[in-house]
Amino acid sequence: MKAAYIAIHDKLKEEIDRGVWKIGERLPSERDLADEFGVSRMTLRQGITLLVEEGVLQRKVGSGTYVASTRVQEKMRGTMSFTDIIQLQGKTPSSQLLSYIRTKPNDKEVSQLNLQAGEYVVRMERVRFADNIPVVYEVASIPERLIHNVKKSDVTNHFFKTLTENGYRIGKSHQTIYARLANEQVAKHLQITKNQAILALRQVSYLEDGQPFEYVNSQYVGERFEFYLENN
């Protein structure tokens, strides 16, 4: 039998996922929720605290507890651009380009992108935002042959859309997620503290013909972003 505070966590999380509690909505007081669940306020507070730590809820001093309004969800099925993910959440996406270079690929890029001898990649470093809040720091590598006639702005602002407009059909992606600590550089870009726990994602995206077109290493602020699985 699960602990009472875990049951409270699970029930509230399920209600939030179903839309019973809307993004930005204030929850009832701890006293009222404790009465509703038939538990002590201390037990209720444990369940609430767990949701706060996960970024699902946020406490506002002197005001109460609210459904977090800065969290973005990505469904781990199919391949979507960051811009599309953010727009589907009803938020405004934007990016800060930190670097954009044509360079010889490293061994990992050669392997993940199936590059031939002598091929180059375009490597871009960006911070991605949702409603002007930094969500992810990413380094993306793209085979140069796919974009050698494409304007830099089209690659940095809407790469996936540019590919489809040039006749490419986007297929599946392979993703690996793991936990790590933010180094000083990443922490500064994401406006978090050094060594804060973050979610890291390695992703290779493919065209429908199986050709890899992008290799990305991303680092997400866990309290602002979550991944979830959906199986048919």
Disulfide bonds with the S-S distance in Angstrom:
none
